Amino acid sequence: MNKTYDFLVLGGGSAGYAAARTAHDLALSVAVIDGARDLGGLCILRGCMPSKTLIESANRFRSMRRAEEFGLRTGGLEIRTDEIIARKSRLIGEFADYRRGQLEDGRFDLIRGTAAFRGKDSVIVTPLEGGDPFEINFRSCLIATGSVVTRLPVPGLEETGYWTSDEILDATDLAASFIVLGGGAIALEMACYLEGLGKRVEVIQRSAHLLSSSDTDVAASLEKALQGRESFSLHTGTRLVRVEKHDTGGKTVIFEQDGELHRITADEILQAVGRIPNTRTLEAAAVGVNLEEGSGRVLCGPDQGTSVPGIFAAGDVCGPYEIVHIAIEQGEIAAHNAAVHLGKVEGPVKQIDYRLKLLGIFTDPQVATVGLSEKEAAEAGRAVAVATYPFDDHGKSMVMGETHGFVKLIADTATGEILGGAVVGPEAVELIHEIVVAMAFHATAGQLLRIPHYHPTLSEIWTYPAEDLSIYG
């Protein structure tokens, strides 16, 4: 097989499929090469969808445990983890089947195998089901090979053994206690899943606070909520020293905190410090594609172009944010710009804008942010005003019994334009979208305040910080 395509996509996940679809619509000849055993990509198979399915079960059980608070009585509460996993597997199977159908519907060629660059216009494909490698030529190419689990170089960790975010998604037999390594989104979501099902959880985080890139008030609010639970403990500002396995089956993590050594023992370790770009076998650097030293991340500009003209990147493989809707937008931009590069579409090229960057974390309570944080505004030299309002003084959240957390708005002091927002609290990932819409239209705090909000709703909480900031515009 030796065929030349206008646009060759390496990876059939969210970024790759979005790019292939867009390129086809622009009349490019397209092929997608995917070497994963199952089609669908990280989000569908091992990320967003399976993790949120499990978290939903944990949240329901957590609510059931609070029944008496609402004048209800329950009896015989029981967790059947095998049924939780079966429900997850059924849903993910449906999502994956739909994506597989999209990839196989004839709009572009789907090639099952792993690819490595042979030159700046060709790759060598090793077939998934065996057979001789073959060459594919391209006029433009997208690297969208996603990410793989990060491995920690901690003495004794590999020998002791651990779970990653991949294994826990299929685990029907959960131990009674876990040590979770990491304090980012993946680690905290899975920690809340385990705690929600009644497991003992100890989180060890290297940085001084959870969610190290977030504002300190956001992290502190989440930390306070988690620390207030009997079966949940946090340890921040740490350095992992070593891991030991006991003959009885327990596993101990030794870490340094405030100059002292500490030991924590649990039944199992969940290593969830994140993921790294999947570029190890691509041979991309050999053809001139610049990679970030250490991580292997593909370096590209806002047009998604790499250091090699005609080769683009999108999704987790290039970042800077490992978020699905951003990966999709990057893929669409890359496909458009590839068509411009080939002269199939008249310019100018498109560029991605991260002004509305979103983050949603499905912990309990949830966390969500959009736009600039206070820290980012200060680093950019922006003059901003900040206003917050707590859920424990808000009618609908009091009725729901979900009073922890707050909302925050950040506005430009010269114009009143909303530059960012944050929520820690009930339905945070849903609530943040009101601020996304406002920011999309460059609305001011005063304009947001004038929009009617029904009472009693969670959404009306935004009117309080908007009122405080309305003096700026």
C-alpha positions as CSV (number, residue, x, y, z in Angstrom):
1,M,0.0,0.0,0.0
2,N,1.6,3.3,-1.1
3,K,-1.0,6.1,-1.4
4,T,-0.7,9.9,-1.0
5,Y,-3.4,11.8,0.9
6,D,-3.9,15.5,1.1
7,F,-4.3,15.3,4.9
8,L,-3.1,12.4,7.0
9,V,-4.4,12.2,10.6
10,L,-2.4,10.3,13.2
11,G,-4.9,9.4,15.9
12,G,-8.7,8.9,15.9
13,G,-9.6,10.5,19.2
14,S,-11.5,13.8,19.6
15,A,-8.9,16.0,18.0
16,G,-8.2,13.6,15.2
17,Y,-11.8,12.9,14.3
18,A,-12.7,16.6,14.3
19,A,-9.8,17.4,12.0
20,A,-10.6,14.6,9.6
21,R,-14.3,15.6,9.4
22,T,-13.3,19.2,8.8
23,A,-10.7,18.3,6.2
24,H,-13.2,16.1,4.3
25,D,-15.7,19.0,4.3
26,L,-13.0,21.1,2.7
27,A,-12.7,18.5,-0.1
28,L,-9.3,17.1,1.0
29,S,-8.5,13.4,0.6
30,V,-8.1,12.2,4.2
31,A,-6.9,9.1,6.0
32,V,-6.9,8.4,9.8
33,I,-4.3,6.1,11.2
34,D,-5.2,4.7,14.7
35,G,-3.2,2.0,16.4
36,A,-5.3,1.6,19.6
37,R,-7.0,-1.8,20.1
38,D,-10.3,0.0,20.6
39,L,-11.4,3.0,18.6
40,G,-12.7,6.1,20.4
41,G,-9.9,8.0,21.9
42,L,-9.1,8.9,25.5
43,C,-12.2,10.9,26.3
44,I,-14.6,8.1,25.4
45,L,-12.6,5.1,26.5
46,R,-10.5,6.1,29.5
47,G,-11.2,9.7,30.4
48,C,-14.2,12.0,30.5
49,M,-17.1,9.6,29.9
50,P,-16.1,6.6,32.0
51,S,-14.9,8.6,34.9
52,K,-18.0,10.8,35.1
53,T,-20.2,7.7,34.9
54,L,-18.4,6.2,37.9
55,I,-18.5,9.6,39.7
56,E,-22.3,9.8,39.2
57,S,-22.8,6.5,41.0
58,A,-20.6,7.7,43.9
59,N,-22.5,11.0,44.1
60,R,-25.9,9.2,44.2
61,F,-24.6,7.0,47.1
62,R,-23.2,10.0,48.9
63,S,-26.6,11.7,48.7
64,M,-28.3,8.5,50.0
65,R,-26.1,8.6,53.0
66,R,-27.4,12.1,53.8
67,A,-31.1,11.1,53.6
68,E,-31.9,11.8,57.3
69,E,-30.8,15.4,56.8
70,F,-33.8,15.8,54.5
71,G,-36.3,14.0,56.7
72,L,-35.9,10.7,54.9
73,R,-35.1,7.2,56.1
74,T,-33.3,4.5,54.1
75,G,-32.2,1.0,55.0
76,G,-30.1,-1.7,53.5
77,L,-27.8,0.6,51.5
78,E,-25.5,-1.5,49.4
79,I,-22.8,-0.9,46.9
80,R,-22.5,-3.3,44.0
81,T,-19.3,-2.3,42.2
82,D,-19.7,-4.9,39.5
83,E,-23.0,-3.3,38.5
84,I,-21.5,0.2,38.6
85,I,-18.7,-1.0,36.2
86,A,-21.3,-2.9,34.0
87,R,-23.3,0.3,33.6
88,K,-20.2,2.2,32.7
89,S,-19.1,-0.4,30.2
90,R,-22.5,-0.4,28.5
91,L,-22.5,3.3,28.2
92,I,-18.9,3.6,27.0
93,G,-19.6,0.8,24.5
94,E,-22.4,2.8,23.0
95,F,-20.3,6.0,22.8
96,A,-17.4,4.0,21.3
97,D,-19.7,2.3,18.7
98,Y,-20.9,5.7,17.6
99,R,-17.4,7.1,17.2
100,R,-16.3,3.9,15.3
101,G,-19.3,4.4,13.0
102,Q,-18.2,8.0,12.3
103,L,-14.6,6.9,11.5
104,E,-15.8,4.0,9.3
105,D,-18.6,5.8,7.4
106,G,-16.6,6.2,4.2
107,R,-15.7,9.9,4.3
108,F,-12.1,9.0,4.8
109,D,-9.9,6.0,4.9
110,L,-9.3,4.4,8.3
111,I,-6.0,2.6,8.7
112,R,-5.5,0.4,11.7
113,G,-1.9,0.5,12.9
114,T,0.8,2.6,14.4
115,A,2.7,5.2,12.4
116,A,6.2,6.6,12.6
117,F,7.6,9.4,10.4
118,R,9.9,8.3,7.6
119,G,10.2,11.8,6.2
120,K,8.5,15.2,6.1
121,D,5.9,13.8,3.7
122,S,5.6,10.1,4.6
123,V,5.0,7.6,7.5
124,I,5.6,3.9,8.0
125,V,2.6,2.1,9.3
126,T,2.9,-1.1,11.4
127,P,-0.5,-2.9,11.0
128,L,-2.4,-3.5,14.2
129,E,-3.3,-7.1,13.3
130,G,0.2,-8.0,12.1
131,G,1.7,-8.1,8.6
132,D,4.4,-6.2,6.9
133,P,4.8,-2.4,7.5
134,F,3.9,-0.2,4.6
135,E,4.4,3.4,3.6
136,I,1.8,6.2,3.4
137,N,2.6,9.6,1.8
138,F,0.9,12.9,2.6
139,R,0.8,16.5,1.5
140,S,-0.1,17.6,5.0
141,C,-0.4,15.8,8.3
142,L,-1.8,16.2,11.8
143,I,-0.3,14.7,14.9
144,A,-3.1,13.8,17.3
145,T,-1.8,10.8,19.1
146,G,-3.0,11.8,22.5
147,S,-1.3,11.0,25.8
148,V,-0.2,8.2,28.0
149,V,-0.1,7.8,31.8
150,T,2.9,9.5,33.5
151,R,5.2,7.2,35.4
152,L,6.8,8.5,38.6
153,P,10.5,7.8,39.3
154,V,9.9,7.1,43.0
155,P,12.1,4.3,44.6
156,G,10.0,1.2,45.2
157,L,6.9,2.3,43.4
158,E,7.2,0.0,40.4
159,E,8.2,-2.9,42.6
160,T,5.3,-2.3,45.0
161,G,2.8,-1.9,42.3
162,Y,-0.1,0.6,41.9
163,W,-3.2,1.4,40.0
164,T,-3.5,4.2,37.4
165,S,-6.5,6.1,36.2
166,D,-6.8,3.4,33.5
167,E,-7.1,0.4,35.9
168,I,-9.5,2.0,38.4
169,L,-12.1,2.6,35.6
170,D,-12.6,-1.2,35.3
171,A,-12.0,-2.3,38.9
172,T,-14.9,-4.3,40.3
173,D,-13.1,-5.1,43.5
174,L,-12.1,-1.9,45.4
175,A,-9.8,-2.1,48.4
176,A,-10.9,-0.4,51.7
177,S,-8.2,2.2,51.6
178,F,-6.2,4.1,49.0
179,I,-3.3,6.5,48.9
180,V,-3.8,8.8,45.9
181,L,-0.6,10.3,44.4
182,G,-1.4,13.7,42.8
183,G,-3.6,16.7,43.4
184,G,-4.8,17.6,39.9
185,A,-8.1,17.0,38.3
186,I,-7.7,13.2,37.6
187,A,-6.4,12.4,41.0
188,L,-9.1,14.4,42.8
189,E,-12.0,13.1,40.7
190,M,-11.0,9.5,41.4
191,A,-10.3,10.3,45.1
192,C,-13.9,11.6,45.4
193,Y,-15.2,8.6,43.5
194,L,-13.5,6.3,46.1
195,E,-14.6,8.4,49.1
196,G,-18.1,8.6,47.8
197,L,-18.2,4.8,47.8
198,G,-17.1,4.8,51.5
199,K,-13.4,4.1,51.0
200,R,-10.6,5.6,53.1
201,V,-8.6,8.1,51.0
202,E,-5.2,9.8,51.6
203,V,-4.2,12.3,48.9
204,I,-0.5,13.3,48.7
205,Q,0.3,16.4,46.6
206,R,3.7,17.8,45.8
207,S,2.6,21.4,45.4
208,A,1.7,23.7,48.3
209,H,-2.0,23.4,47.5
210,L,-4.3,21.3,45.3
211,L,-4.9,22.3,41.7
212,S,-1.5,23.9,41.6
213,S,-2.3,26.2,38.7
214,S,-5.5,27.6,40.2
215,D,-6.0,30.6,42.5
216,T,-5.3,29.9,46.2
217,D,-8.9,30.7,47.3
218,V,-10.3,28.2,44.8
219,A,-7.9,25.5,46.1
220,A,-8.4,26.4,49.7
221,S,-12.2,26.1,49.4
222,L,-12.0,22.6,47.9
223,E,-9.4,21.5,50.4
224,K,-11.6,22.7,53.3
225,A,-14.5,20.6,52.0
226,L,-12.5,17.5,51.5
227,Q,-10.6,17.8,54.8
228,G,-13.9,18.0,56.6
229,R,-14.7,14.4,55.8
230,E,-13.9,11.7,58.2
231,S,-12.5,9.3,55.6
232,F,-10.5,11.9,53.6
233,S,-7.1,13.3,54.3
234,L,-4.9,15.7,52.4
235,H,-1.1,16.2,52.5
236,T,0.2,19.1,50.5
237,G,3.7,20.5,50.0
238,T,5.3,17.1,50.0
239,R,8.3,15.3,48.4
240,L,7.9,11.5,47.8
241,V,10.8,9.6,49.2
242,R,10.0,5.9,48.6
243,V,7.3,3.2,48.6
244,E,7.3,-0.1,50.5
245,K,5.2,-3.2,50.2
246,H,4.4,-5.3,53.3
247,D,4.1,-9.0,53.5
248,T,0.5,-8.5,54.8
249,G,-0.4,-6.8,51.5
250,G,-0.4,-3.2,52.7
251,K,1.5,-0.5,50.9
252,T,3.4,2.4,52.5
253,V,4.3,5.7,51.0
254,I,7.1,7.6,52.8
255,F,7.2,11.4,52.1
256,E,8.8,14.5,53.4
257,Q,6.7,17.4,54.6
258,D,7.9,20.5,56.4
259,G,11.3,18.9,56.9
260,E,9.9,15.7,58.5
261,L,9.4,12.2,57.2
262,H,5.9,10.8,57.3
263,R,4.6,7.3,56.6
264,I,1.1,6.4,55.3
265,T,-0.1,2.9,54.8
266,A,-3.1,1.8,52.8
267,D,-4.4,-1.3,50.9
268,E,-3.7,0.2,47.5
269,I,-2.0,3.1,45.7
270,L,-3.5,5.1,42.9
271,Q,-0.9,6.9,40.9
272,A,-2.7,9.8,39.2
273,V,-0.2,12.6,38.6
274,G,-1.4,13.1,35.1
275,R,-0.5,12.1,31.5
276,I,2.3,13.0,29.1
277,P,2.2,13.4,25.3
278,N,2.2,10.1,23.3
279,T,5.1,10.9,21.0
280,R,7.7,8.3,22.0
281,T,7.4,6.1,18.9
282,L,6.5,8.7,16.3
283,E,10.1,9.6,15.3
284,A,8.8,13.2,14.9
285,A,12.0,14.9,16.0
286,A,14.0,12.9,13.4
287,V,12.1,14.8,10.6
288,G,12.5,18.2,12.3
289,V,9.4,18.5,14.4
290,N,10.4,20.3,17.6
291,L,9.4,18.6,20.8
292,E,9.5,20.0,24.3
293,E,12.6,18.6,26.2
294,G,11.6,16.1,28.8
295,S,7.8,15.8,28.2
296,G,8.0,15.1,24.4
297,R,5.1,17.6,23.8
298,V,4.8,18.7,20.2
299,L,5.5,22.4,20.0
300,C,3.2,24.4,17.8
301,G,1.9,27.9,17.3
302,P,-1.7,29.3,17.6
303,D,-2.2,28.1,14.0
304,Q,-1.5,24.5,15.3
305,G,1.5,24.4,12.9
306,T,4.7,22.7,14.0
307,S,8.3,23.6,13.0
308,V,7.8,21.6,9.8
309,P,5.5,23.3,7.2
310,G,2.5,21.2,6.5
311,I,2.7,19.2,9.8
312,F,0.2,20.2,12.5
313,A,-0.6,19.1,16.0
314,A,-3.8,19.1,18.1
315,G,-5.1,17.7,21.4
316,D,-3.2,16.3,24.4
317,V,-0.1,15.7,22.3
318,C,0.6,19.4,22.1
319,G,-1.5,21.0,24.9
320,P,-1.3,23.4,26.5
321,Y,-4.6,22.3,28.0
322,E,-5.8,18.7,28.1
323,I,-9.4,19.5,27.6
324,V,-11.7,17.9,24.9
325,H,-13.5,20.9,23.5
326,I,-10.1,22.6,23.1
327,A,-8.7,19.6,21.3
328,I,-11.7,19.6,18.9
329,E,-11.2,23.3,18.1
330,Q,-7.5,22.7,17.6
331,G,-8.2,19.9,15.2
332,E,-10.6,22.0,13.2
333,I,-8.2,24.9,13.0
334,A,-5.4,22.5,11.9
335,A,-7.5,21.0,9.1
336,H,-8.5,24.5,7.8
337,N,-4.9,25.7,7.9
338,A,-3.8,22.5,6.1
339,A,-6.2,23.3,3.3
340,V,-4.8,26.8,3.2
341,H,-1.3,25.4,3.1
342,L,-2.3,23.2,0.1
343,G,-4.0,26.0,-1.7
344,K,-7.4,24.3,-1.4
345,V,-8.8,27.2,0.6
346,E,-7.9,30.9,0.4
347,G,-6.3,32.4,3.4
348,P,-5.9,33.8,6.0
349,V,-5.0,31.0,8.4
350,K,-7.0,30.5,11.6
351,Q,-5.6,30.9,15.1
352,I,-6.9,29.5,18.4
353,D,-7.8,31.9,21.1
354,Y,-7.7,30.7,24.7
355,R,-9.5,33.8,26.2
356,L,-12.5,31.6,27.0
357,K,-10.5,28.6,28.3
358,L,-12.6,26.4,30.5
359,L,-11.8,24.0,33.3
360,G,-14.3,21.7,35.0
361,I,-13.5,19.3,37.8
362,F,-16.1,16.8,38.9
363,T,-15.1,16.6,42.5
364,D,-17.5,17.0,45.4
365,P,-17.9,19.9,45.5
366,Q,-17.3,20.6,41.9
367,V,-14.8,23.2,40.7
368,A,-15.0,25.3,37.5
369,T,-13.1,28.3,36.0
370,V,-13.2,30.3,32.9
371,G,-10.9,33.0,31.5
372,L,-8.2,34.7,33.6
373,S,-7.5,33.7,37.1
374,E,-6.4,36.4,39.6
375,K,-2.9,35.0,39.4
376,E,-2.9,35.2,35.6
377,A,-4.3,38.7,35.6
378,A,-1.5,39.9,37.9
379,E,1.2,38.2,35.8
380,A,-0.3,39.9,32.7
381,G,-0.3,43.3,34.4
382,R,-4.1,43.7,34.2
383,A,-5.8,46.0,36.5
384,V,-8.8,44.0,37.8
385,A,-11.4,44.0,40.5
386,V,-12.6,40.9,42.2
387,A,-15.9,40.1,43.9
388,T,-17.1,36.8,45.5
389,Y,-20.3,35.5,47.1
390,P,-20.7,32.3,49.2
391,F,-23.1,29.5,48.7
392,D,-23.9,29.4,52.5
393,D,-25.8,32.6,52.1
394,H,-27.7,31.7,49.0
395,G,-31.3,30.5,49.2
396,K,-31.3,27.7,46.6
397,S,-28.0,26.1,47.8
398,M,-29.3,26.2,51.4
399,V,-32.5,24.4,50.3
400,M,-30.3,21.8,48.5
401,G,-28.1,21.4,51.5
402,E,-25.1,22.2,49.4
403,T,-23.7,25.3,51.1
404,H,-20.0,24.9,50.7
405,G,-18.0,27.1,48.3
406,F,-18.4,30.4,46.5
407,V,-18.5,32.1,43.1
408,K,-16.0,34.7,41.9
409,L,-16.0,37.3,39.1
410,I,-13.0,39.1,37.8
411,A,-13.5,42.3,35.9
412,D,-11.4,45.0,34.2
413,T,-11.4,48.1,36.3
414,A,-11.3,50.4,33.3
415,T,-14.2,48.9,31.4
416,G,-16.0,46.6,33.7
417,E,-15.6,43.7,31.2
418,I,-15.7,40.3,32.8
419,L,-12.3,38.7,32.3
420,G,-12.8,35.5,34.4
421,G,-14.9,33.6,36.7
422,A,-14.6,30.7,39.2
423,V,-17.0,28.4,41.1
424,V,-16.5,26.0,43.9
425,G,-19.8,24.4,44.9
426,P,-22.9,22.7,43.7
427,E,-23.2,22.2,39.9
428,A,-20.1,24.4,39.4
429,V,-19.4,22.9,35.9
430,E,-22.9,23.8,34.8
431,L,-22.9,27.2,36.5
432,I,-19.7,28.4,34.8
433,H,-21.3,28.4,31.4
434,E,-23.3,31.6,32.2
435,I,-20.0,33.4,32.6
436,V,-18.7,31.8,29.4
437,V,-21.6,33.2,27.4
438,A,-21.2,36.6,29.0
439,M,-17.5,36.7,28.2
440,A,-18.0,35.5,24.7
441,F,-19.9,38.7,24.1
442,H,-17.4,40.8,26.1
443,A,-20.2,41.6,28.6
444,T,-19.5,43.9,31.6
445,A,-20.5,43.0,35.1
446,G,-23.3,45.6,34.9
447,Q,-24.7,44.0,31.8
448,L,-24.7,40.6,33.5
449,L,-26.5,42.1,36.5
450,R,-29.3,43.4,34.2
451,I,-30.1,39.9,32.9
452,P,-33.1,38.4,34.6
453,H,-32.4,35.5,36.9
454,Y,-35.2,33.3,38.2
455,H,-35.7,32.8,41.9
456,P,-34.8,30.5,43.6
457,T,-32.0,29.1,41.4
458,L,-28.4,28.5,41.8
459,S,-27.7,30.7,38.8
460,E,-28.9,33.9,40.5
461,I,-25.9,33.7,42.8
462,W,-23.9,35.4,40.0
463,T,-25.9,38.6,40.4
464,Y,-24.3,39.3,43.8
465,P,-20.7,39.6,42.6
466,A,-21.9,41.3,39.4
467,E,-23.6,44.0,41.6
468,D,-20.4,44.6,43.5
469,L,-18.5,45.0,40.2
470,S,-21.1,47.0,38.3
471,I,-19.6,50.3,39.4
472,Y,-16.8,49.6,36.8
473,G,-19.2,49.3,33.9
